[in-house]
Amino acid sequence: MDFIRPRGTRDFLFDEMANRKKVENILREVFENYAYKEVKTPIFENLTLFTNKSGDEIVKQLYNFKDKSNREIALRPEITAPIVRLYLNSLQRSLKPIKLYYFGSCFRYERPQKGRFRQFWQFGCELIGAKSPQSEAEIIAMAYDSLKKLYVNAEIHINHLGIIRGLFNHFKINEELQEHIMILIDKGDKQLLEDGINDLLKDNETFQEIILKLFDSIGNKNVLDDIEKYLKDYDNIKESLNELKKLTEMLAIFGVDNYKINLSVARGLDYYTKIVFEIYVPELKNQKQICGGGTYNLIKAFGGEDIQSTGFAFGFDRLMVAIKDLKSSSNLQVLVAPVSENTRLKSYEIAQTLRRANIKTETDLFNRKFKKILSFANSLNVSKVILVGEKDLEEGKVTVKNMDSGNQKLIPIEEIIDYIKENLD
């Protein structure tokens, strides 16, 4: 019998896991610099958590089942809804705003393709109880700083959903048509949008004309002047437009400059209410979106108070595809090598001393001959090898070999920790 992994899943070997861990740690550092704290939710939740409020597309892709007590359970398809459930269960009385972040795997039954899997990972955050526009500005700045730390060349595209929803209300577009139009806008294809709204709203040429103009209005904050001209006759949109303007002012204060206003950013979930944004890496082409987020009212929709929340999530797997220059590395720093069998036990003792001083250390557990141990060190790409020889030990010393230069230095054993820490590359 052949055992193969399920379709849409992956195995991660040593180098890839080292790289993923490195990216995870960089993101943790950035998020924690912004005072966010980590939480973790279960991989499975009650099915109703997702069927009640998630978008139809997600519900269709659920992995759900009945457990042994006949309860309807689903593997989480995303982590925002579980975070809202966690808030309602445990954090409602906490001091606001609440800043939290998460990292975990999600599951959706969809067609596997490049950058899209049935088991995938999200690294995201939620800011609960802060005010606009500073909440959106800080969230976007944190995403911006994360990508800078990872050397990812990306574009941030920002919209305010109040604009399109204001138009829907003005032209009395019913909810069913609104949903169809939002899906067309979200696809980002102008011809598809033009054909679609022409079929849906044949008798409403004014609405069609405005939507297509707004769809083409992509650029820096100066494009807001054009958008304002198109919308000057619609008073119910002015508040949303002003909030978008205020956000651009706040982004300048937070040091974010590589964004575009893009009114075609609609997001796939219907609980977003105000600012939404997506982050693209153009080189990834059809899979260019690596992040999405915005402001939502899901807490109220789940029966909690009317409190603003803003968040985003990196698609961690696509983010890894976007990172080209990350070097595969085990991060090992030192190999302790016995020169002979008589010094093997002492080499293990020295290795343990280094490990307990937080120095990443390997030793030989395969009883290799000395020459093969040096070859082993080269394959591990360690920068230092500690040679444990009998004569050196008689003097209470070991020899440290720099694997790049070939230079060697005799060091007293009691000084080895300090020497290694001071001389690591």
ZAVO-216200 format. One record per residue (C-alpha): residue in three letters; y, z, x. Coordinates in steps of 0.1 Angstrom, whole numbers, plus 5000, padded with zeros to 4 digits. Example, Ala and Ser with C-alpha at 12.3 -4.5 7.8 and 13.67 -1.06 7.14 Angstrom:
2
ALA495550785123SER498950715137
This chain:
425
MET500050005000ASP503449905013PHE506250165008ILE509750005007ARG513050154997PRO514350084962ARG516649784957GLY520249854962THR519650154985ARG519850175023ASP518450365053PHE521050465079LEU519850485115PHE521350675144ASP524350465154GLU525450395119MET525150765109ALA527150865139ASN529850615129ARG529850735092LYS530051095104LYS533051015126VAL534950845097GLU534051135074ASN535451385099ILE538651185103LEU539151175066ARG538451545063GLU541051615090VAL543751415072PHE543051555038GLU543051915051ASN546351845069TYR547751795034ALA546252135023TYR543351985003LYS540152185001GLU536652054996VAL534552104965LYS531051964957THR529651884922PRO525951814912ILE524551474917PHE523451474881GLU525351594850ASN524751604812LEU524851244799THR527651314775LEU530051384804PHE530051014811THR529350844778ASN532251024760LYS535150924782SER534150674809GLY534750304807ASP532250084789GLU531249914821ILE530250234838VAL528250354808LYS526250034808GLN525350094845LEU524250454842TYR520950594856ASN520050834828PHE516851004818LYS515451304799ASP514451604820LYS511351824813SER513252014786ASN514151694769ARG517851714779GLU519751384784ILE520851374821ALA522651104841LEU523151054878ARG526851054884PRO528350704885GLU531650844898ILE533151184906THR536351214887ALA534651324854PRO532551594872ILE535751714889VAL537451754855ARG534351934842LEU534452164873TYR538152234866LEU537552324829ASN534652544839SER536152724869LEU539752644878GLN541952644847ARG543552974855SER544152884892LEU547652854906LYS548952504902PRO549052254917ILE545352254927LYS544552024957LEU540851934962TYR538751664978TYR535151564976PHE532551344994GLY529351244978SER526950974966CYS527150804932PHE524750574913ARG525250264892TYR522650004881GLU524449684891ARG523549374910PRO523449454947GLN525649244969LYS527749265001GLY529649595000ARG528149694967PHE525049914963ARG523250104936GLN523650424956PHE527050444972TRP529450704985GLN532950804974PHE535451014995GLY538351114972CYS540751374960GLU542451514929LEU545951674927ILE545951874894GLY549152014880ALA551851854902LYS554851654889SER555751284893PRO556851104913GLN556151344943SER552551384933GLU551851004934ALA553950974966GLU551951234984ILE548651104973ILE549550744984ALA550850885017MET547551065023ALA545650745018TYR548150555040ASP547750815068SER543950805065LEU543850425070LYS546250445100LYS543950705116LEU541050465111TYR543050165124VAL542349975091ASN544849695083ALA545249735045GLU547649665017ILE548649924990HIS549349764956ILE551149974930ASN551749944892HIS552850154863LEU550650114833GLY553450224809ILE554949874814ILE552149674800ARG551349934774GLY554949934763LEU554749554758PHE551549604738ASN553349844715HIS556349624711PHE554349324702LYS551949524681ILE548849424700ASN545749604685GLU543449814707GLU540649564708LEU542949284721GLN544549524745GLU541249594761HIS540449224765ILE543849154780MET543649454805ILE540249324817LEU541748974822ILE544749124841ASP542449334863LYS540449034874GLY543548904893ASP543048534884LYS546148384869GLN544448074854LEU541848294838LEU544548524824GLU546548224811ASP543548074793GLY542448404780ILE545748524764ASN546348174751ASP543048204732LEU543648564721LEU547348524712LYS548048164703ASP550948244681ASN552648484705GLU554248264731THR556948524741PHE554248784750GLN552348524770GLU555448414789ILE556348764799ILE552848864809LEU552548554832LYS555948624848LEU555048984855PHE551648874869ASP553548664895SER555948954903ILE554349084935GLY556349204965ASN558249494980LYS560649724960ASN563149434957VAL560849264932LEU561749534907ASP565049364902ASP563249054888ILE560949274867GLU563949454852LYS565449124842TYR562249014824LEU562149344805LYS565749414798ASP565249364760TYR562449624757ASP563849974756ASN560450144753ILE559650024788LYS562750154806GLU561250504813SER558150354829LEU560250114850ASN562550404861GLU559450604871LEU558250314892LYS561650294909LYS561650664916LEU558250634932THR559450364956GLU562350604966MET559950884972LEU557550674992ALA560350605017ILE560750985021PHE556951025026GLY557050745053VAL555050485034ASP556250125039ASN553349885036TYR553049874998LYS553649604972ILE554649624936ASN551849444917LEU551849454879SER548349304878VAL546749624890ALA545249754858ARG542249974870GLY538949964853LEU539050304836ASP541050354804TYR542150714811TYR544950624836THR548350674820LYS551150614845ILE551150504882VAL548050324894PHE547250174928GLU544649994947ILE544149934984TYR542949604997VAL541649485031PRO542249105028GLU539649015054LEU536949145031LYS537748865006ASN535848914973GLN535049274983LYS538549354995GLN539249664974ILE538349984993CYS540350234972GLY541750294938GLY543550574920GLY546450684899THR547650934874TYR545451024844ASN545151264814LEU541351314814ILE541651694813LYS543351674778ALA540751414767PHE538051664776GLY539651934755GLY541752104781GLU545552144783ASP547851854787ILE548251854824GLN548951574848SER546351484874THR546551224902GLY543751114924PHE542050844943ALA538750764959PHE537850554989GLY534750334985PHE533250485016ASP530750205022ARG533349925019LEU535650135042MET532850135068VAL532649755065ALA536449735071ILE536249935102LYS535549695130ASP536449865162LEU534650195158LYS532250225188SER528650335181SER528150665199SER525750955197ASN528651175210LEU526351335235GLN528351475264VAL525751615289LEU522151575299VAL520451855318ALA517851705341PRO515151895360VAL514751745395SER511151875396GLU508652045373ASN509452375390THR513052365376ARG512152245341LEU512252585324LYS515552665341SER516952335329TYR516152425293GLU517852765298ILE521052595311ALA520952345282GLN520852625257THR523852795274LEU525852475271ARG524852415234ARG525952765225ALA529252685241ASN529652385217ILE528952125244LYS526751845230THR523751855253GLU520351685257THR517551765280ASP514151615288LEU511351715264PHE509051425274ASN508151545309ARG509651245326LYS509751195363PHE513251235378LYS514050865382LYS513150805346ILE515351095335LEU518350915351SER517450595332PHE517150805301ALA520650945307ASN522050585310SER520450495277LEU522050795260ASN525550695275VAL526251055285SER529251105309LYS527751395329VAL524251475341ILE523451825354LEU520751805381VAL518752125384GLY517152135419GLU515152405436LYS517452435467ASP520552445445LEU519052715423GLU518452935453GLU522152935458GLY522852995421LYS524252645417VAL523552305401THR524751955408VAL526951775383LYS526751395385ASN529551175370MET527650885355ASP530650645356SER531850705392GLY528550825407ASN530351115423GLN528451445425LYS529751805428LEU527952135434ILE528952395408PRO527952765404ILE525952815373GLU528253085360GLU531152835361ILE529252535346ILE530652575310ASP534252585322TYR533752295346ILE532052075320LYS534752145294GLU537552065319ASN536051745331LEU534651575300ASP536151225294
